[in-house]
């Protein structure tokens, strides 16, 4: 049931214009298993009307990397819509009609060869826009026209190729700056000499000047599959982490005294960094930081045989004498001196397979963040010895308890469809987190949460007359009788995927809410101390 807390901010939904769509249809979810009308303690898988396709008859580097997905309310009706990228086909919007039914629209060209998908209010008009990155070009900004159509607009001086990007306010001036990072190996393969002659790409900070973006190159080279921007070690400075593939170590900077400075935040780091997410897994007010790598989750003969060429390559990869990279996942916990120490093995999440997107979310609403890892890989160069050149590994979900993560296959999230991008959000407005996965060469999937446990509060932010209307970067602290829960409004997390501008707090049933604090990026603090029965809350300033 939709609640009055969000009705106050609903905007009229106008008829879709032919300017946007090439194909329109009403699509009802097709359930892989019997449609569950009652709680069954698991997730129910639904196929969506979208397939991210690779080019050619076989999957090669770097088509194997796939595309992302983003969830957000694009038309102001209170329902989260789905935006899916594609490599060899149209990007697609699934407009949420309620009841897990969607109307499908294709984006017009040029939007193929897409990697990252994000949804952010770029022009600060109060409507969520769409941003894509592509295999070879600069980011594409599709401005929301307020009528379910979008117009492609150039972002001033944001010209260099970008594989992934992030939005943040490191200078605390109230607007959103952009950080982009390139995947040079792919660019070199696709563009060859023209990429070399162009001056490259690398890591670039674009400061929002109010009438455009002023670029500063932080790194000349990058093999970035993911990046993260927030204060990870609690020292008050914004940190930037670039997760690199291959033998290029991850890069990190901190924003101090009006500029980015190289920072040594980690004693160890992942080798082939695939995705990042941060969350307060033990509810102590500090964020832990998860970096996903690729390494077999099991050491059975069958698994080792499937991975044989990859493992041999990892063993033979040249390493520098002071190389701090390790081929496994990392779960970093901050120390008092500001460095972050890996506890992935102690928490049971050091190896999860060929993991792409990995994200935290309180899926069972018990007050502790859980972890979901999306797996799969197809490549004739690496897995030509396997059927269809594909490594089939199930996605893995881990139930969090504050000091450990426990594999929880009974939740039914072990898809074998070759996942890449993934995002979490409440698609049916029943209070809990559902999951959308953009697979490669297989239908995208929506996992409907039927755990039916605990309770929740979902919070949206509105910063009136601000260039950051949805409060990206704000930290939210919820005080309850079951503990204190901390979240941060991030535009994206995981691998190539955008988050909804809606924070989800889970907690045990019967929990009494006492106070919500919102720490905005300009230092202002908002406080809510009265709550009604609604599971949705809008905080404005």
C-alpha positions in Angstrom: 0.0 0.0 0.0 1.3 3.4 -0.9 1.3 5.9 1.9 0.6 9.5 2.5 4.2 10.2 3.4 5.1 10.1 -0.3 1.8 11.3 -1.8 2.9 14.8 -0.8 5.7 14.7 -3.3 4.0 13.0 -6.1 4.1 14.7 -9.5 1.6 14.2 -12.3 2.5 11.5 -14.7 2.0 12.5 -18.4 1.5 10.4 -21.4 4.8 9.0 -22.8 6.0 10.8 -25.9 7.2 9.1 -29.1 10.4 11.1 -28.8 11.7 8.5 -26.4 10.4 5.2 -27.3 10.9 2.8 -30.1 9.1 -0.2 -28.6 6.3 0.0 -26.0 4.5 -2.9 -24.5 2.8 -3.8 -21.3 4.9 -6.6 -19.7 3.8 -8.8 -16.8 6.4 -10.7 -14.9 6.9 -14.3 -15.9 7.7 -16.3 -12.8 10.4 -18.9 -12.9 8.7 -20.7 -10.1 5.1 -20.8 -9.0 3.8 -17.4 -8.1 3.8 -17.1 -4.4 0.9 -15.1 -2.9 2.0 -15.7 0.7 5.3 -15.5 2.5 7.5 -18.5 1.9 10.7 -17.4 3.6 12.6 -16.9 0.3 12.9 -14.7 -2.8 10.8 -15.4 -5.9 12.6 -15.1 -9.2 10.9 -13.3 -12.1 12.3 -12.8 -15.6 12.2 -9.3 -17.0 11.7 -8.2 -20.6 15.4 -7.4 -21.2 18.5 -9.3 -22.4 21.9 -7.6 -22.4 23.5 -9.1 -25.5 27.2 -9.4 -26.4 28.4 -8.8 -30.0 29.2 -11.8 -32.2 28.5 -15.5 -31.9 31.0 -16.0 -29.0 31.7 -13.8 -26.0 35.1 -12.2 -26.1 37.0 -9.7 -24.0 35.6 -7.2 -23.1 32.0 -8.0 -24.0 32.1 -10.4 -21.1 31.9 -7.4 -18.7 28.3 -6.8 -19.3 26.2 -3.8 -18.3 24.6 -2.2 -15.2 21.2 -1.5 -13.8 19.7 1.4 -11.8 16.5 1.8 -9.8 14.8 5.1 -9.1 11.5 6.9 -9.3 11.8 8.6 -12.6 8.3 10.0 -13.0 7.4 10.9 -9.4 4.7 8.4 -8.9 6.3 6.9 -5.8 7.3 3.6 -7.6 10.9 2.6 -8.4 11.4 2.2 -12.1 14.2 0.1 -13.6 16.8 1.2 -16.1 18.9 -1.5 -17.8 22.0 -1.1 -20.0 22.8 -3.1 -23.0 25.9 -3.9 -25.1 24.5 -4.9 -28.5 20.9 -3.6 -28.3 18.8 -0.9 -26.8 19.0 0.4 -23.3 15.7 0.0 -21.7 13.3 1.6 -19.1 10.8 -0.6 -17.3 8.2 1.8 -16.0 6.8 0.5 -12.7 3.0 0.3 -12.9 2.6 -1.3 -9.5 1.9 -4.9 -8.6 5.2 -5.9 -10.2 3.9 -5.0 -13.6 6.0 -2.9 -16.0 5.7 -1.0 -19.2 8.8 -1.4 -21.4 10.4 1.4 -23.4 13.6 1.3 -25.5 15.9 4.2 -25.5 16.7 5.6 -29.0 20.3 5.5 -30.3 23.0 6.3 -29.5 22.8 4.2 -26.3 24.3 0.9 -27.2 27.6 -0.5 -25.9 26.6 0.6 -22.4 28.5 -0.2 -19.2 27.4 1.8 -16.2 23.9 2.9 -15.5 23.1 5.6 -12.9 20.1 7.8 -12.0 20.9 11.2 -10.5 19.3 14.7 -10.6 22.2 16.2 -12.6 20.5 19.6 -13.4 18.9 20.0 -9.9 15.4 20.5 -11.2 13.9 17.9 -8.8 13.6 15.2 -11.4 15.9 12.1 -11.6 18.0 12.0 -14.8 19.8 9.1 -16.4 23.5 8.7 -17.0 25.2 6.0 -19.1 28.8 5.2 -19.7 29.9 3.4 -22.8 32.7 1.1 -24.0 34.4 3.9 -26.0 32.9 7.4 -25.3 32.3 10.0 -22.6 29.3 9.7 -20.2 25.9 10.4 -21.7 23.5 12.6 -19.7 19.8 12.1 -20.5 17.8 14.9 -19.0 14.4 14.1 -17.6 11.8 16.2 -19.4 9.2 15.6 -16.6 6.8 13.7 -19.0 8.5 10.3 -19.2 10.8 11.4 -22.0 14.5 12.2 -21.9 16.8 14.4 -24.0 20.5 13.8 -24.6 22.4 16.8 -23.3 26.2 17.3 -23.4 27.9 17.7 -20.0 30.2 20.7 -20.3 33.9 19.6 -20.5 33.1 16.0 -19.4 34.7 14.6 -22.5 37.1 11.8 -21.6 36.1 8.1 -21.9 34.7 6.7 -18.6 33.9 3.1 -17.7 32.5 4.0 -14.2 31.7 7.2 -12.4 30.6 8.6 -9.0 28.9 11.7 -7.6 30.0 13.4 -4.5 30.4 16.8 -2.7 34.0 16.5 -1.4 34.4 20.3 -1.3 31.2 20.7 0.8 29.9 23.5 -1.4 26.5 21.9 -1.8 26.7 20.8 -5.4 27.6 17.4 -6.9 31.0 16.9 -8.5 31.8 14.0 -10.8 34.6 11.5 -10.7 35.2 9.2 -13.6 37.7 6.4 -14.3 38.5 4.6 -17.5 39.2 1.0 -18.4 42.2 1.4 -20.5 42.6 -2.2 -21.6 39.2 -2.1 -23.3 39.8 1.3 -24.9 43.1 0.2 -26.3 41.6 -2.9 -27.8 38.7 -1.1 -29.4 40.3 2.2 -30.4 44.0 1.2 -30.7 46.2 4.1 -31.9 43.4 6.6 -31.7 43.2 6.0 -28.0 46.9 6.4 -27.6 47.0 9.6 -29.7 44.1 11.1 -27.8 46.1 11.5 -24.6 44.3 8.7 -22.7 41.7 9.0 -20.0 42.6 7.8 -16.5 41.0 9.1 -13.3 39.4 12.6 -13.6 37.8 14.8 -11.0 35.2 17.2 -12.5 34.4 20.0 -10.1 31.0 21.5 -10.5 31.5 25.3 -11.0 27.7 26.1 -11.4 27.9 26.7 -15.1 29.9 23.6 -16.1 32.6 21.2 -14.8 36.3 22.0 -14.4 38.4 18.8 -15.0 41.5 17.8 -13.0 43.3 14.6 -13.9 44.3 12.6 -10.8 45.7 9.5 -12.5 47.0 9.1 -16.1 46.2 5.4 -16.2 43.3 3.3 -14.9 41.9 -0.2 -15.3 38.8 0.7 -13.3 35.8 -1.5 -13.0 34.5 0.4 -9.9 35.2 3.4 -7.7 34.0 4.7 -4.4 33.7 8.2 -2.8 33.0 8.8 0.9 34.8 9.2 4.2 35.9 5.6 4.8 38.2 6.1 7.8 36.2 8.7 9.7 38.8 11.4 9.6 36.3 14.0 8.1 38.0 14.0 4.7 36.3 12.5 1.6 38.2 9.5 0.3 38.3 8.3 -3.4 39.1 4.7 -4.1 39.5 3.4 -7.7 39.3 -0.4 -8.1 41.6 -1.5 -10.9 41.6 -4.8 -12.8 44.8 -6.7 -13.8 48.1 -5.8 -12.1 47.5 -2.1 -11.7 47.1 -1.6 -7.9 44.0 0.2 -6.7 44.4 3.9 -6.3 43.2 6.1 -3.4 43.1 9.8 -2.7 41.8 12.0 0.2 40.3 15.5 -0.3 42.2 17.8 2.0 42.6 21.6 1.9 40.7 22.0 -1.3 42.6 19.3 -3.3 43.0 15.6 -3.8 46.1 14.1 -2.3 47.3 10.5 -2.7 46.5 8.4 0.4 47.7 5.1 1.7 44.5 3.7 3.3 45.0 0.0 2.9 47.6 -2.4 4.1 46.4 -5.0 1.5 44.1 -4.7 -1.5 42.3 -6.9 -4.0 44.1 -7.9 -7.2 41.3 -7.9 -9.8 38.9 -5.4 -8.1 35.4 -5.9 -9.4 33.1 -3.9 -7.2 32.8 -1.8 -4.0 30.3 -1.2 -1.3 30.3 0.2 2.2 28.0 -0.3 5.2 27.9 -0.4 8.9 27.7 -4.1 9.3 28.1 -4.2 13.1 26.1 -1.1 13.9 28.9 0.8 15.7 28.5 3.9 13.6 31.6 3.3 11.4 31.4 2.0 7.8 33.1 -1.2 6.8 34.2 -1.4 3.1 33.8 -4.5 0.9 35.9 -5.0 -2.2 35.0 -8.0 -4.5 37.6 -10.0 -6.4 37.4 -13.1 -8.5 38.4 -16.4 -6.8 36.7 -19.8 -6.6 34.3 -20.1 -3.7 35.1 -23.8 -3.5 38.2 -25.9 -4.1 36.6 -29.1 -5.5 38.3 -30.7 -8.5 35.5 -29.7 -10.8 35.8 -26.0 -9.8 39.6 -25.9 -9.9 39.5 -27.5 -13.4 37.0 -24.9 -14.6 39.2 -22.1 -13.3 42.5 -23.7 -14.4 43.6 -21.1 -16.9 42.6 -18.1 -14.7 44.4 -19.6 -11.7 47.5 -20.2 -13.7 47.5 -16.7 -15.0 47.1 -15.3 -11.5 50.0 -17.4 -10.3 52.2 -16.2 -13.1 51.3 -12.5 -13.1 54.3 -10.3 -12.4 54.3 -8.6 -9.0 56.4 -5.8 -7.7 58.5 -6.4 -4.6 56.1 -4.2 -2.4 52.9 -5.5 -4.1 50.1 -5.5 -1.5 47.5 -7.1 -3.8 45.9 -10.4 -2.9 43.5 -12.4 -5.2 40.5 -12.6 -2.8 37.7 -10.4 -1.5 38.5 -7.8 1.2 36.3 -6.6 4.0 38.0 -3.6 5.5 37.4 -2.3 9.0 38.9 1.1 10.0 41.5 1.3 12.8 42.1 4.2 15.1 45.1 5.4 12.9 42.9 5.7 9.8 44.1 2.6 8.0 41.7 -0.1 7.0 42.5 -3.8 7.8 41.0 -6.8 6.0 38.8 -9.1 7.9 37.2 -11.0 5.0 38.4 -14.4 6.1 37.2 -13.9 9.7 33.8 -12.9 8.4 33.5 -15.8 5.9 33.5 -13.8 2.7 37.1 -14.0 1.4 36.1 -16.0 -1.8 32.7 -15.8 -3.5 33.5 -16.9 -7.1 33.8 -14.7 -10.2 32.0 -11.9 -8.5 30.8 -8.8 -10.3 28.3 -6.7 -8.3 28.3 -7.1 -4.5 26.1 -5.1 -2.2 25.0 -4.7 1.4 21.3 -4.6 2.3 19.2 -5.7 5.3 17.3 -8.3 3.3 15.7 -10.1 6.3 15.2 -6.8 8.3 16.8 -8.1 11.5 18.9 -4.9 11.9 22.1 -6.3 10.4 23.3 -5.8 6.8 23.5 -8.9 4.6 25.8 -9.3 1.6 24.8 -10.4 -1.9 27.4 -11.4 -4.5 26.5 -11.7 -8.2 28.6 -14.2 -10.2 29.3 -15.5 -13.7 31.8 -15.2 -16.5 31.8 -16.1 -20.2 34.9 -15.7 -22.4 36.2 -17.9 -25.2 39.7 -16.8 -24.3 39.4 -18.0 -20.7 36.7 -20.7 -20.7 36.9 -22.2 -24.2 37.2 -25.6 -22.5 33.7 -25.2 -20.9 30.3 -25.6 -22.6 29.3 -22.3 -24.3 32.7 -20.9 -23.1 30.9 -20.0 -19.8 31.8 -20.4 -16.1 28.6 -21.2 -14.4 28.6 -20.2 -10.7 25.6 -19.4 -8.6 25.1 -16.1 -7.0 25.8 -16.2 -3.2 23.9 -14.5 -0.3 25.3 -14.2 3.2 23.2 -13.4 6.2 24.9 -10.8 8.5 25.0 -11.1 12.3 27.3 -8.2 13.0 30.5 -10.3 13.4 30.1 -12.9 10.7 28.4 -13.6 7.4 26.7 -17.0 7.0 25.8 -18.5 3.5 22.0 -18.6 3.2 21.1 -20.6 0.1 17.6 -21.2 1.4 16.7 -17.6 0.5 16.6 -18.7 -3.1 19.0 -16.1 -4.6 21.4 -18.6 -6.2 20.9 -17.7 -9.9 23.1 -19.3 -12.5 22.2 -16.8 -15.2 25.5 -14.9 -15.5 24.9 -11.8 -13.5 26.8 -8.5 -13.9 25.0 -5.3 -12.7 22.7 -5.5 -9.6 20.7 -3.1 -7.5 18.4 -3.4 -4.5 15.2 -1.5 -3.8 11.6 -1.9 -2.8 9.9 -2.5 -6.2 6.4 -3.3 -4.8 6.3 -0.8 -1.9 5.8 -3.6 0.7 8.7 -2.3 2.8 11.5 -4.9 2.1 14.3 -4.9 -0.4 13.8 -6.6 -3.8 16.8 -7.2 -6.1 17.2 -6.6 -9.9 20.1 -8.3 -11.8 21.2 -7.4 -15.3 22.5 -10.7 -16.7 24.6 -11.2 -19.8 23.0 -13.1 -22.7 20.1 -14.1 -20.4 17.0 -12.3 -19.3 17.4 -9.8 -16.5 15.8 -10.9 -13.3 13.8 -9.4 -10.5 14.0 -11.2 -7.1 10.8 -10.5 -5.1 11.5 -10.5 -1.4 9.1 -13.0 0.3 11.0 -13.4 3.5 8.3 -11.3 5.3 10.4 -10.7 8.4 11.1 -7.7 10.6 10.0 -4.2 9.8 11.5 -1.2 8.0 11.6 2.5 7.5 12.4 4.0 4.1 13.7 7.6 3.9 13.8 10.0 1.0 15.6 13.4 1.3 14.8 16.7 -0.3 17.2 19.6 -0.1 15.1 22.6 -1.3 16.7 25.1 -3.7 19.9 23.1 -3.7 22.1 21.8 -6.6 21.9 18.5 -4.7 18.1 18.1 -4.3 18.1 14.4 -3.3 20.9 14.7 -0.7 23.6 12.5 -2.3 26.3 12.0 0.2 24.2 12.6 3.3 24.6 10.3 6.3 21.5 9.1 8.1 21.6 7.8 11.7 18.4 6.1 13.0 18.2 5.6 16.8 15.8 2.8 17.9 15.1 0.5 20.9 16.9 -2.2 18.9 20.1 -0.3 18.3 21.5 2.6 16.2 21.6 2.1 12.4 23.7 4.2 10.0 23.3 4.6 6.3 24.6 6.9 3.5 22.9 8.2 0.5 25.0 7.0 -2.4 24.1 7.3 -6.1 25.8 4.1 -7.0 27.5 1.0 -5.5 28.6 -2.5 -6.5 29.4 -2.9 -10.2 28.2 -0.4 -12.8 24.9 0.0 -11.0 22.9 2.9 -9.5 21.1 3.0 -6.2 17.6 4.5 -5.6 17.4 7.8 -3.8 15.6 6.0 -1.0 17.4 4.7 2.1 16.2 1.4 3.6 16.5 0.7 7.4 15.6 -2.8 8.5 15.0 -3.7 12.2 13.2 -6.4 14.2 9.4 -6.2 14.4 8.2 -4.3 17.5 11.1 -1.9 17.4 10.3 1.6 18.5 11.8 4.5 16.5 13.3 7.2 18.6 15.2 9.7 16.5 16.5 10.1 12.9 19.5 12.4 12.3 20.4 13.5 8.8 23.9 14.9 8.3 23.9 16.8 5.1 27.1 17.4 3.1 27.3 21.1 4.0 27.5 20.3 7.7 23.8 21.0 8.5 22.0 18.4 10.7 18.2 17.7 10.5 16.4 15.7 13.1 13.1 13.8 13.2 11.8 12.7 16.6 8.1 11.9 15.8 7.1 9.0 13.6 3.7 7.8 12.5 2.7 4.3 11.4 4.0 4.9 7.8 7.0 2.9 6.7 8.0 5.8 4.4 9.4 9.1 5.5 10.3 12.3 3.6 12.8 14.6 5.2 13.0 18.1 3.7 15.2 21.1 4.6 
